[in-house]
Amino acid sequence: MPPQLVRVQHFAISLDGFGTGVGQSLEQPFGHAGERLHGWMKNTRWARPLFGLTGGSAGIDDALLRTFDVNIGAEIMGANKFGPPGWHENPDWKGWWGDNPPFHTPVFVLTHHPRPSIAMEGGTIFHFLNASPEEALAEARKAAGGKDVRIGGGVKTVRSFLEAGLINHMHIVLVPVVLGRGERLWEGLEDLEKDFDIEATSSPSGVTHLMFMRKG
């Protein structure tokens, strides 16, 4: 059997390294960054139907997005990806994605405020853990049925798994915008490049796809 990998997919950051802006809220999930980090994604054939649209590009951006659920058996995400600040105080909050979230796997939400699991349409089950990256990964691996585990974000969650040396493959999308403030992905990760083989591919959309493959 192929190894069970830990992957980051399609994670967008600005030229100055920010993966989200400041002022996150129910109205602005990415704070002052708005939709600037994800315009490249919304212009693809893969993504446009998710927003009730047709058409879109069919180039490299689209091709990479179509790997979203390939061999993914579970996801781990941080509290700030699951909801806006204070979501844990709302017992009816079930995430941003409606009744049928796009994951279709077990999803482990890292939070200091655990609650009972929530089963959604389409096979997504949200589990809530107050756990270290190592502990959460052990749970996700058991639930993934031998498939890969995706680290879905946000910034602090991806960074914590990088700090722990747990990520095997990472796809970072460098978007040509400058945010100036927010949460910076690379904070405290000096010399990270020594642990990975890195390839870069530019897209006509203006973004650069960076692929990090852990050495050895």
N, C-alpha and C positions, 0 to 999 in steps of 0.2 A: 504493500500500500504506500502511496505517496505520503510524505510527512504532513502533519497537521500544522499549517502555517498560521501566524498571527499577522493580519494585514490591515493597512490603512489605505482607503480608496478615495480618490477624487477630492482630496482635502485641499481647499483653496486658501491661499494666503496672498497678502499684498506684497508689493515690491519691498516694503520695509518690514515684512515678516509678520504682520498681524493677521490672525485668523478670524477675528471678530472685532467689532468696535466697542465703544463705551455706551452706556445707557440702554442696555438690553431691557426689553419690556414686552408685554403682550402684543403691542402694536409694532414694535421694532425688534424682532428676534435677534438681529445681528447689530443692534445699537445703531450708532451713527453711520456704520458701514452700509446700511440699507441692503440693497441687492447688488452692489457693485462687485462683490466677489464671485457672484454666481450667474452673471449675465451670459457668460460663455456656455454654461450648462443649459440654460433655458432656450438657447437658440438651436439646440440639436433636435434631430428627429426622435431620439429616445425620450427626451424630456418634455417636449411640447405637448404631447397628449396628456401628460400629468396635470397640465394647466388648461385643458380643454381647447388646445390649439392644434393646428395641423402644420405640415411643412417642416422646415428646419434643415440644418446642415447634416451632411452624411459623411463627414471627413473623420479625422483622427479623434476629435473631441467626442463625437458620437460613438465611434468604435470603442473607445476606452470606457465610456459610460455603460456600454452594454455588458461589461464584465461585472457590473454591480452585484449581482446575486449568483455569479458562477462559483460553485463549490463553497458557498458560505453557509455554515450551519448554525451560527449564533453571532450576536453582536454585543459589544459592551459600549455603553455611552455614559457620559457624565450627566449630572443633574441639570446643568445649564442647557444641554441639548434637548432634554426631555420637556422642559417647560421654562417659562419666565421666572424671574426671582419671586419667591413666595408660593410657587405652585404647590408645595407640600402642604400648605394650609387649606387647599381646596380639595376636598375628598372626591369631587367629581372630575378633576382634571385627569385626562387620559392621553396626554401628548398633543402635538401639533397636527397630527396626520389624519384625524377623523376616525371612523369606525374600522377602516381597513388600511392600516399602516403599510408602508412599502417593504417591510422587512421580511415578513412571512417565516420567521424563525423565533426562537427564544431571544429576548433582548434583556440584558442585565444593566440596570440603571444604578450607577454609583451615587449614593445619597447618604447624608447623615440622618435622614428621616425615613427609614424603611416603612413600607406599608404592604398589605397583602398583594399578591400577584394579580394581574389583570389579563384575562384572555380576550383577544380582539378577533375580528373577522380575518380570514385569510391565513391563519396560523401564527400570527404574532402573539407572543405572551410576554408581557413586561414583568420582570422580577426586580425587586428593589433591594440592594445590598449596601450595607455599610462595611466595606471591605477594602483591603489593599489591592494593588494591581495583581499581585501574585495569587491572592485568594480568589479574586473575581475571575481571573483567567482559568483557574482550576475548575470552577463551577461551569464556566462557558464551554470549556473543552468537553466536559462530561455531557453537556446538553447538545453539543454540535454533531454528535454521532460520527466522529471521524473526519468531518469536514473542517474547513478553515474557520477561524474566529476573526471577525472584523472589529477593529477599534474605531468606533464611529465618530468620536469627538465628544465635546468640544476641545478647545485648545489645551486646557489644563489636563484633560484625560489623555490625549495623545502624548503630551509631553511627559506625563508621569510614567507611561508605558515605555517611552524611549529611555527615560532615566533609569528604569529598571532593567533595560536590555532585553525586553520581551518581544519586540517587533521584528519580524523576519523580512517583510516586504512593505514598502510605503510608496504611495503615489501622491505626490504633492503637486498642485497646480498653481504656478506662479502667475498671478493676474496683474496686468500693468496698471495698477492704481496705487496711490499712496494714501494711507489712512492716517498716519501721524500719531495715532494713539489707539489703545485697545489692549488685547491680549496677544503677546508675541510668542509664536511657536518656539523659536530657537533659544529663548531665554535660559541661560544656565547650561546649555548643551554644547559647550566648547569642545572642539575636536570630534564631534559626532561623525564627521565624514570619514574618519579612520576606520570605522566599524562597518562601512557599507561600500559596495560598488555602486556608482551613481551614473545614470545616463539621462541626458536631456534631449527633448524633442520639441521643436517649436511648431505652433499651429497657426494657420492663416487667421484664426480668430484673435491672435495677439497674445494668447497665453503660452506658457512653456510648461510642458509635462516633465517633471522630475521623478525618476524611478530609483528608489533606494533598495538595493538587495543586500541583505546582511552577508558579510564575508564568511566563508567556511560553512 
